[in-house]
Amino acid sequence: MIKKMQKVFEGASLKQIELAMLLGVFALFLAAFGYIDVSKMMWEKSPAAGIVMLSASLFFIVLIAAHHVLCGATEWFYVRLGRTDDALNVIMDFFKRTSPAAIAYAGLLVFDILLFVMVVTGKTDLPRWACVFNTLPAFLILAPTKIPAKGNIANAFMFLGLAVLL
């Protein structure tokens, strides 16, 4: 694991990691508007589903932003401390202690399941086949691959598909 981490972060600068943290949080901020709009659209058809989706998406966005920064901080400290074995032990301890923020994915899962169910059951103005434009099936297709940032790609696929359809 030590050699793998050293290879992954070989040549990485602190500025790159800082920029990645900031851009990631900004991207999540922008994505929040998409989640809010989709929740609002669902609320018009089913107020209960819309409220649950809005709550779940806000839960996801707030906690995943924190998780994103904590993961970035882990990388930053690893590079700053010289990519040593001791640095790896320190950051892995930090990561394990802060990883509960990943509970945010529960909010995304609730949002995605409700969106899928609403579309498949015909409770929206979208055609039923539009259920493919959802993070969940996109992620399931990407999961077995070695493509990085699978969740980001799956979410982008969902919002792009919905933007075209709406």
N, C-alpha and C positions, 0 to 999 in steps of 0.2 A: 504494500500500500504506500509506503514511504516513497519508493522510486516512482510510482505512478503519479503521486501528487507532485513530486518534484518535476516530472516531465510535463504534466498539465500546466503548471504555472511557470515553466521555464520561459524567461523573457517577458513575463507579464509585469507591467509597471503598476505602481500604486495609482497613478492617474487613470489608467485604463479601468481598474477596479472601481475607483471612485465614480467615474463617468458611467459605468455600467449600473451601479447602484442608483444614481440619480435618474438616469434615463428609464430604468425599470420602474421606479416609483412614479415618474411622470407618465409613463405608458399605462400604468394601473389607474392613475387619476383619470386619464382620458377614457379608458375602458369602462370606468364607473358610469359614464354618461350612456354608454351602450346598454349596460345592464339595467340602468334606471328606465330607459326608453322601452326595452323589451318587457320589463316588469309592468310598466304602465300599459302597454299594449295588451298584456295578458289580463290585467286588472279590469279592462273594459269588457272582457268576456267572462271572467271569473274573479270577482274581487278577492276571494280567499286565496286563490292561486297567485294573483298579482302581489298581494301583501307578503305572502310567504316567499315568493321569488325576490321581491325587493329586499326583504330582511336578510335572506340567505346571501344575496349578492353583496350587500353592504358588509355583512359579516366576513365574506370572502375577501373583498377588496381591502378592508382595513387591516385584517390580520395577515393577509398575504403580503401587503406592503411592508409590514414589520418583519415578516419572515424573510422577505427579499433583502432588506437592509442587514438583518442579522447574518444571513448567508454571505453577503458581500463583505461584511465586517470580518467574518471568519477568513475569507480569502485574503483580505487586506492585511490582517495580522500575520497570516502565514508568510506572505511575501515580505512584509516589513521585518519580521523576525528572522529572515534569511533562509527560509525554506528548509530548516533543519529538522532533525528527528524530534528535538525538544519542542520546536514550534508546532509541529504536527500534533504532538500530544496535547499541547495547550489548546490549540484551536478545535481539536476533536472533542475535548472536554467541554469547551464553550458551546460547540455546535449541539452536543447531546443535551446540554442544559437549556438551550433555547429552542430546540426543535419542536416543542409542543405548539409553537405558533403555526405549525403546519396543519393544525386542526382546521385552519381556514379552508382547506380543500373540502371539508364537509359541506360548507356553504355552497361551494361551486357544484358539488354533486347534487345537492337538493335543487338548486336552480336548474341544472341540466336535465335532471329527471322530470321535473315539472314541465319544462319547456317541451321536452320530447313527448310526454303524455298529452299535453294540450294540443300539440300539432297532430299527433297520430290519431287522436280521438275526434279530430275535426272541430275542436272548440275554438279555433282561430280562423282568420281569413286566409291563412296560408294553405296551400295544397298539402295533403297528407304526406306526400313524398318529400316535402321540405324538412321532414324530421331528420334527414341526413345532415342538414346544416346545424349541427349541434356539437358542442365540445366532446361529449361523451363518445359517440360513435367514431368521430375523427381521432380521438385519443386512442381508442381501442385498436384502430387500424395502425396508428403510428407506434404503439407501445412495443411491439416486438422488434422494431428497427433500432439502429444505432444512431438515429438522427438526434442531435441535441435539441433541447428546448421544445420537447413534444407538446407540452401543455400550451406554450405560447403559440405554436403553429396551429394547434387544434382550436384555440380561442379565436385566432385571426381568421381561420377557415369559417367558423360559425358566424362571426360578425360580417365578413365579406359576403357570405351566402345570403344572410338576412338583409344586408344592405341592397343587394341586387334584387331580391324578391320583394322588398318593401318599397 
